Amino acid sequence: MKNTANRINNNPAYDEGTAKKLIASYNEKGIEFLATSMASNSPIQFKKALSEGAFDLISAEQQLKLSGVADGVIKEQKFSALLAPLDIPFDADPRDFVLANEEIAKKTFGGNENLQAIYQSLTVSERSEFEKSYLQKANQIKADRQLQILTANQIGKFEVAQKTNEIFKNFDKSQGTYTEKLQELFPNDSGIVEQLVGYNTKVGNGTANNISKFDANDDIMKLIVSDKINTAYDKFILPGETTPLSIFERVGTQLNTNDVKYLNNLLSISNEEGFKENHTKFFEFMNLFSLEVAGSAALKDLDPKRDDRLSQFKYIMYSRYVQGLREGKTSDELLKAVKGNKSFIAYDLYRFIPSMDDVYKNIRDNIKGNEDLPEIPNENKKPTKKELEDQLGRTISISEYDELTKGN
């Protein structure tokens, strides 16, 4: 400022009065610039200088305005210091965030006397503002942490499913899966490797495809859709069970190889948009139409072909359903049995419905050495619609079928 004053005084174009006015104006503007900068960047120093009269050349209105700016910055600095304990790294122990959150909520700040003093310096209105800022930041961090956990779980879920698919793609039925390959795919999880080695043994001795329980499959699918199972190696309990087992551990007693591939595929696509809604509707469809395919509930535990029929029906229907969705059809178009709906996936449902004669024959053949089971009388046996169509060499309507079989 001194150099500026000298330049003005030495300029012959200014008389003494003009020079004084220019110097006063430059001094005021320079001080105002300094005050403005300090109010935003060094608010505490600004307040001290203001109280000592360092900015008296500035108008009272401007001093009041800059004082408000400094107060706002000081308040935000206090809030930032008080809320800093919430900034826990995502890879730290989650309990650290919980503890920090509780300390701020109780206003004890972990026993930190400096933070306690800062909080005590807040005015009543500032404490109210702080509470709002605290809740907003805490809730946002909670949401971010939950999203990160969810995202990590979903990524891990997808990766495990993809690696398992790779095992199936490279699977040699004669030799099974090599332990070295498993350890390469899952280097940090001996539990998964152990389950796959056990599965490999079952494939090798031929027990992997012994059985496929439709009801167990159905229960597992529902757990996948509701996000209760994340990988084919997670252990869980089904209704009526007491020991938790994974999908792979159920092979040979409840599931076969095709079942595992199908369930693992569900896991691999469970993050896709619309997965839950589309599959929930498909399972509702299965619950309804599988009753016809299952046959008599009274013969459930005796019918040896029941699970095979239901599994075949499920896989064929699911294949048609997925293909229909890929073609842009809606789930309602594919699953609703309404007149004129040519997209209905179970258009040939009658093919999967067993005749009681076949069911009884299968039961009889399955019970070896039992000669007391009576033969099914063939007299007045009512033919099925398909049997009549085969005899006539053409398709017939329901009303025509009823007329032709009247009296049987």
C-alpha positions as CSV (number, residue, x, y, z in Angstrom):
1,M,0.0,0.0,0.0
2,K,2.9,2.4,0.8
3,N,4.3,1.9,-2.8
4,T,0.9,2.6,-4.2
5,A,0.6,5.8,-2.2
6,N,4.1,7.0,-3.4
7,R,3.2,6.4,-7.0
8,I,0.0,8.4,-6.6
9,N,1.8,11.3,-4.8
10,N,4.5,11.4,-7.5
11,N,2.0,11.5,-10.4
12,P,1.9,15.2,-11.6
13,A,-1.6,14.6,-13.0
14,Y,-3.0,14.5,-9.5
15,D,-3.3,17.5,-7.2
16,E,-3.0,17.1,-3.4
17,G,-6.8,16.6,-2.8
18,T,-7.2,14.1,-5.6
19,A,-4.2,12.1,-4.5
20,K,-5.5,11.9,-0.9
21,K,-8.9,10.5,-2.2
22,L,-7.2,7.9,-4.4
23,I,-4.9,6.7,-1.6
24,A,-7.8,6.4,0.8
25,S,-9.8,4.5,-1.8
26,Y,-6.9,2.1,-2.5
27,N,-6.4,1.6,1.2
28,E,-10.0,0.7,1.8
29,K,-10.2,-1.7,-1.2
30,G,-7.0,-3.4,-0.2
31,I,-8.1,-3.8,3.4
32,E,-11.5,-5.1,2.2
33,F,-9.8,-7.7,0.0
34,L,-7.7,-8.8,2.9
35,A,-10.7,-9.0,5.2
36,T,-12.8,-10.9,2.7
37,S,-10.0,-13.5,2.2
38,M,-9.4,-13.9,6.0
39,A,-13.1,-14.2,6.8
40,S,-13.3,-17.3,4.5
41,N,-9.8,-18.8,5.0
42,S,-8.8,-17.8,8.5
43,P,-12.0,-16.9,10.3
44,I,-10.7,-17.0,13.8
45,Q,-7.8,-14.7,13.0
46,F,-10.3,-12.4,11.1
47,K,-12.5,-12.1,14.2
48,K,-9.5,-11.2,16.3
49,A,-8.3,-8.6,13.9
50,L,-11.8,-7.2,13.5
51,S,-12.1,-6.8,17.3
52,E,-8.8,-5.0,17.4
53,G,-9.9,-2.4,14.8
54,A,-7.7,-3.6,11.9
55,F,-10.6,-3.3,9.5
56,D,-12.1,0.0,10.6
57,L,-11.7,1.5,7.1
58,I,-14.3,-0.9,5.9
59,S,-18.0,0.1,6.2
60,A,-19.9,-1.2,9.2
61,E,-22.3,-3.0,6.9
62,Q,-19.4,-4.8,5.2
63,Q,-17.8,-5.7,8.5
64,L,-21.1,-7.2,9.7
65,K,-21.4,-9.2,6.5
66,L,-17.9,-10.6,6.7
67,S,-18.3,-11.4,10.4
68,G,-21.3,-13.6,9.5
69,V,-19.2,-15.4,6.8
70,A,-16.5,-16.0,9.4
71,D,-19.0,-17.3,11.9
72,G,-20.4,-19.7,9.3
73,V,-17.0,-21.1,8.5
74,I,-16.1,-21.5,12.1
75,K,-19.3,-23.4,12.7
76,E,-18.6,-25.8,9.8
77,Q,-15.1,-26.3,11.0
78,K,-16.5,-27.3,14.5
79,F,-19.0,-29.6,12.9
80,S,-16.4,-31.2,10.8
81,A,-14.1,-31.9,13.8
82,L,-17.0,-33.3,15.8
83,L,-18.1,-35.6,13.0
84,A,-14.7,-36.7,11.9
85,P,-14.8,-39.9,14.1
86,L,-17.5,-41.2,11.8
87,D,-15.1,-41.4,8.9
88,I,-14.1,-45.0,9.5
89,P,-12.4,-46.7,6.5
90,F,-14.6,-49.3,4.9
91,D,-12.1,-52.1,5.4
92,A,-11.8,-51.4,9.2
93,D,-13.7,-53.3,11.8
94,P,-17.4,-52.4,11.4
95,R,-17.7,-52.1,15.2
96,D,-15.5,-49.0,15.0
97,F,-18.2,-47.2,13.2
98,V,-20.8,-48.4,15.6
99,L,-18.8,-47.2,18.6
100,A,-18.0,-43.8,17.0
101,N,-21.7,-43.3,16.2
102,E,-22.7,-44.1,19.8
103,E,-20.1,-41.7,21.3
104,I,-21.4,-38.8,19.1
105,A,-25.0,-39.6,19.8
106,K,-24.2,-39.5,23.6
107,K,-22.0,-36.4,23.1
108,T,-19.2,-38.0,25.0
109,F,-16.9,-38.1,21.9
110,G,-14.9,-41.0,23.1
111,G,-13.6,-39.1,26.1
112,N,-11.8,-36.6,23.8
113,E,-11.7,-33.3,25.9
114,N,-11.0,-31.1,22.9
115,L,-14.1,-32.4,21.0
116,Q,-16.2,-32.0,24.2
117,A,-15.0,-28.4,24.5
118,I,-15.8,-27.7,20.9
119,Y,-19.4,-29.1,21.4
120,Q,-19.8,-27.0,24.6
121,S,-18.8,-23.9,22.6
122,L,-21.8,-24.3,20.3
123,T,-24.8,-22.1,20.7
124,V,-28.3,-23.5,21.3
125,S,-29.2,-23.0,17.6
126,E,-25.9,-24.4,16.5
127,R,-26.4,-27.6,18.6
128,S,-29.7,-28.1,16.9
129,E,-28.0,-27.7,13.5
130,F,-25.3,-30.1,14.6
131,E,-27.8,-32.8,15.5
132,K,-29.3,-32.6,12.0
133,S,-25.9,-32.7,10.4
134,Y,-24.9,-35.6,12.5
135,L,-28.0,-37.7,11.7
136,Q,-27.6,-36.9,8.0
137,K,-24.0,-37.9,7.8
138,A,-24.5,-41.0,10.0
139,N,-27.4,-42.2,7.9
140,Q,-25.5,-41.6,4.7
141,I,-22.5,-43.5,5.9
142,K,-24.7,-46.4,7.1
143,A,-26.3,-46.6,3.7
144,D,-22.9,-46.4,1.9
145,R,-21.5,-49.2,4.2
146,Q,-24.5,-51.4,3.7
147,L,-24.3,-50.8,-0.1
148,Q,-20.6,-51.7,-0.1
149,I,-21.3,-54.9,1.9
150,L,-24.2,-55.8,-0.4
151,T,-22.1,-55.1,-3.5
152,A,-19.2,-57.1,-2.2
153,N,-21.5,-60.0,-1.4
154,Q,-23.1,-59.8,-4.8
155,I,-19.8,-59.7,-6.6
156,G,-18.5,-62.6,-4.5
157,K,-21.8,-64.5,-5.2
158,F,-21.4,-64.0,-9.0
159,E,-17.7,-64.9,-9.0
160,V,-18.3,-68.2,-7.1
161,A,-21.1,-69.1,-9.4
162,Q,-19.0,-68.4,-12.5
163,K,-16.1,-70.5,-11.2
164,T,-18.5,-73.3,-10.5
165,N,-19.8,-73.1,-14.0
166,E,-16.3,-73.3,-15.3
167,I,-15.9,-76.6,-13.4
168,F,-19.0,-78.0,-15.1
169,K,-17.8,-76.8,-18.5
170,N,-14.5,-78.5,-18.2
171,F,-15.8,-81.6,-16.3
172,D,-14.5,-84.9,-17.6
173,K,-17.1,-87.6,-16.7
174,S,-14.5,-90.3,-16.7
175,Q,-12.0,-88.6,-14.5
176,G,-14.0,-86.0,-12.5
177,T,-12.5,-82.7,-11.5
178,Y,-8.8,-82.5,-10.5
179,T,-8.1,-81.3,-7.0
180,E,-5.3,-79.1,-8.4
181,K,-7.8,-77.3,-10.6
182,L,-10.1,-76.8,-7.7
183,Q,-7.3,-75.3,-5.6
184,E,-6.5,-73.0,-8.5
185,L,-10.1,-71.7,-8.7
186,F,-10.6,-71.5,-5.0
187,P,-7.1,-70.9,-3.4
188,N,-8.4,-69.3,-0.2
189,D,-11.3,-71.6,0.6
190,S,-10.5,-75.1,1.6
191,G,-14.2,-75.7,2.5
192,I,-15.3,-75.3,-1.1
193,V,-12.5,-77.5,-2.4
194,E,-13.5,-80.2,0.1
195,Q,-17.1,-80.1,-1.0
196,L,-16.1,-80.4,-4.7
197,V,-13.8,-83.2,-4.0
198,G,-16.6,-85.0,-2.3
199,Y,-18.9,-84.3,-5.3
200,N,-16.1,-85.6,-7.6
201,T,-16.1,-88.8,-5.6
202,K,-19.8,-89.3,-6.0
203,V,-19.5,-88.7,-9.8
204,G,-16.7,-91.2,-9.9
205,N,-18.6,-94.0,-8.1
206,G,-21.9,-93.3,-9.9
207,T,-23.9,-92.1,-6.9
208,A,-24.2,-88.4,-8.0
209,N,-27.2,-89.1,-10.2
210,N,-28.9,-91.6,-8.0
211,I,-31.8,-89.4,-7.2
212,S,-33.5,-86.0,-7.8
213,K,-36.0,-84.9,-5.2
214,F,-38.4,-82.4,-6.8
215,D,-39.6,-81.0,-3.4
216,A,-36.1,-80.4,-2.2
217,N,-35.2,-78.6,-5.5
218,D,-38.3,-76.5,-5.2
219,D,-37.5,-75.4,-1.6
220,I,-33.9,-74.6,-2.6
221,M,-35.0,-72.5,-5.6
222,K,-37.2,-70.4,-3.3
223,L,-34.3,-69.8,-0.9
224,I,-32.2,-68.6,-3.8
225,V,-34.9,-66.2,-5.1
226,S,-35.3,-64.8,-1.6
227,D,-31.5,-64.3,-1.2
228,K,-31.2,-66.8,1.6
229,I,-28.5,-68.7,-0.3
230,N,-25.6,-66.9,-2.0
231,T,-23.5,-69.8,-3.3
232,A,-23.8,-73.5,-4.0
233,Y,-21.5,-74.1,-1.0
234,D,-23.6,-72.2,1.6
235,K,-25.1,-74.6,4.2
236,F,-28.8,-74.3,5.0
237,I,-31.6,-76.3,6.5
238,L,-34.8,-77.3,4.6
239,P,-38.2,-78.0,6.3
240,G,-38.0,-81.1,8.5
241,E,-34.2,-81.1,8.6
242,T,-31.9,-80.6,11.6
243,T,-28.4,-80.7,9.9
244,P,-27.4,-77.9,7.5
245,L,-26.1,-79.0,4.1
246,S,-25.0,-77.1,1.0
247,I,-26.3,-77.7,-2.5
248,F,-23.2,-79.8,-3.4
249,E,-23.5,-81.8,-0.2
250,R,-27.0,-82.8,-1.1
251,V,-25.9,-84.5,-4.4
252,G,-26.7,-88.2,-4.3
253,T,-29.4,-88.0,-1.7
254,Q,-31.7,-85.1,-2.9
255,L,-30.1,-83.6,-6.0
256,N,-28.3,-84.9,-9.1
257,T,-25.8,-83.2,-11.4
258,N,-28.4,-81.5,-13.6
259,D,-30.1,-80.1,-10.5
260,V,-26.8,-78.6,-9.2
261,K,-26.1,-77.0,-12.7
262,Y,-29.6,-75.6,-12.7
263,L,-29.4,-74.2,-9.2
264,N,-25.9,-72.8,-9.7
265,N,-27.1,-71.1,-12.9
266,L,-29.9,-69.4,-10.9
267,L,-27.3,-68.1,-8.5
268,S,-25.2,-66.7,-11.4
269,I,-28.1,-64.7,-12.8
270,S,-29.7,-63.7,-9.5
271,N,-28.3,-60.2,-9.7
272,E,-30.0,-59.5,-13.0
273,E,-32.8,-57.0,-13.2
274,G,-36.2,-58.6,-12.9
275,F,-34.8,-61.9,-11.7
276,K,-36.8,-62.1,-8.4
277,E,-40.1,-61.0,-10.0
278,N,-39.8,-63.3,-13.0
279,H,-38.7,-66.3,-11.1
280,T,-41.3,-65.8,-8.3
281,K,-44.0,-65.9,-11.0
282,F,-42.5,-69.0,-12.6
283,F,-42.5,-70.8,-9.2
284,E,-46.2,-69.8,-8.7
285,F,-46.9,-71.4,-12.1
286,M,-45.0,-74.5,-11.1
287,N,-46.9,-74.7,-7.8
288,L,-50.2,-74.7,-9.7
289,F,-49.5,-77.0,-12.7
290,S,-47.1,-79.4,-11.0
291,L,-50.1,-80.8,-9.0
292,E,-51.4,-82.4,-12.2
293,V,-48.0,-83.8,-13.2
294,A,-47.3,-85.1,-9.7
295,G,-50.3,-87.4,-9.7
296,S,-52.2,-88.6,-6.6
297,A,-50.9,-87.1,-3.3
298,A,-51.8,-90.3,-1.6
299,L,-49.3,-92.2,-3.8
300,K,-46.5,-89.6,-3.4
301,D,-44.2,-91.9,-1.4
302,L,-44.9,-94.9,-3.5
303,D,-44.7,-93.5,-7.0
304,P,-41.1,-94.1,-8.2
305,K,-41.5,-91.9,-11.3
306,R,-43.0,-88.9,-9.6
307,D,-39.8,-86.9,-9.1
308,D,-38.5,-87.7,-12.6
309,R,-41.8,-86.5,-14.2
310,L,-41.8,-83.3,-12.1
311,S,-38.1,-82.6,-12.9
312,Q,-38.6,-83.1,-16.6
313,F,-41.7,-80.9,-16.5
314,K,-39.8,-78.2,-14.6
315,Y,-36.7,-78.1,-16.8
316,I,-38.7,-78.1,-20.1
317,M,-41.1,-75.4,-18.8
318,Y,-38.2,-73.3,-17.5
319,S,-36.3,-73.6,-20.8
320,R,-39.4,-72.3,-22.6
321,Y,-39.9,-69.6,-20.1
322,V,-36.4,-68.2,-20.3
323,Q,-36.5,-68.4,-24.1
324,G,-39.8,-66.5,-24.2
325,L,-38.4,-63.8,-21.9
326,R,-35.4,-63.4,-24.3
327,E,-37.8,-63.0,-27.1
328,G,-39.4,-60.1,-25.3
329,K,-42.6,-61.8,-24.1
330,T,-43.9,-61.0,-20.7
331,S,-44.2,-63.4,-17.8
332,D,-48.0,-63.1,-18.0
333,E,-48.0,-64.0,-21.7
334,L,-45.9,-67.1,-21.0
335,L,-47.6,-68.3,-17.7
336,K,-51.3,-67.5,-18.0
337,A,-53.5,-70.3,-19.3
338,V,-56.1,-68.2,-21.0
339,K,-58.0,-68.9,-24.2
340,G,-56.2,-67.8,-27.3
341,N,-52.8,-67.4,-25.6
342,K,-50.4,-69.0,-28.0
343,S,-47.4,-68.1,-25.9
344,F,-48.5,-70.3,-22.9
345,I,-45.5,-72.5,-22.1
346,A,-47.5,-75.5,-20.9
347,Y,-49.6,-75.8,-24.1
348,D,-48.9,-79.6,-24.1
349,L,-49.5,-80.1,-20.4
350,Y,-51.4,-83.3,-21.1
351,R,-48.1,-85.0,-22.2
352,F,-46.8,-84.8,-18.7
353,I,-49.8,-85.9,-16.8
354,P,-49.6,-89.6,-15.9
355,S,-52.4,-92.1,-16.2
356,M,-53.3,-93.9,-13.0
357,D,-52.6,-97.2,-14.9
358,D,-49.0,-96.2,-15.5
359,V,-48.6,-95.0,-11.9
360,Y,-49.9,-98.2,-10.5
361,K,-47.8,-100.3,-12.8
362,N,-44.7,-98.3,-11.8
363,I,-45.5,-98.9,-8.1
364,R,-46.1,-102.6,-8.7
365,D,-42.8,-103.0,-10.7
366,N,-41.0,-101.1,-7.9
367,I,-42.1,-103.4,-5.2
368,K,-40.2,-106.5,-5.9
369,G,-41.4,-109.9,-4.6
370,N,-44.9,-108.6,-3.7
371,E,-47.3,-110.9,-5.5
372,D,-50.4,-109.7,-3.5
373,L,-50.9,-106.5,-5.5
374,P,-53.9,-107.0,-7.7
375,E,-53.9,-106.3,-11.4
376,I,-55.8,-103.3,-12.6
377,P,-59.0,-104.5,-14.3
378,N,-59.1,-103.4,-17.9
379,E,-62.9,-103.8,-18.2
380,N,-64.6,-100.5,-18.9
381,K,-61.4,-98.6,-18.6
382,K,-61.8,-95.0,-19.7
383,P,-59.2,-94.2,-22.3
384,T,-57.2,-90.9,-22.0
385,K,-57.8,-88.1,-24.5
386,K,-54.4,-88.8,-26.0
387,E,-55.2,-92.5,-26.4
388,L,-58.4,-91.7,-28.2
389,E,-56.6,-89.2,-30.5
390,D,-54.0,-91.9,-31.3
391,Q,-56.8,-94.4,-32.1
392,L,-58.7,-91.9,-34.3
393,G,-55.7,-90.4,-35.9
394,R,-56.8,-86.8,-35.2
395,T,-57.1,-84.3,-32.3
396,I,-60.5,-84.0,-30.6
397,S,-62.1,-81.4,-28.4
398,I,-62.9,-81.8,-24.7
399,S,-66.6,-81.9,-25.4
400,E,-66.1,-84.6,-28.1
401,Y,-63.9,-86.6,-25.7
402,D,-66.6,-86.5,-23.0
403,E,-69.2,-87.7,-25.6
404,L,-67.0,-90.5,-26.8
405,T,-66.1,-91.7,-23.3
406,K,-69.6,-91.4,-21.9
407,G,-70.5,-94.6,-20.0
408,N,-66.9,-95.7,-19.5
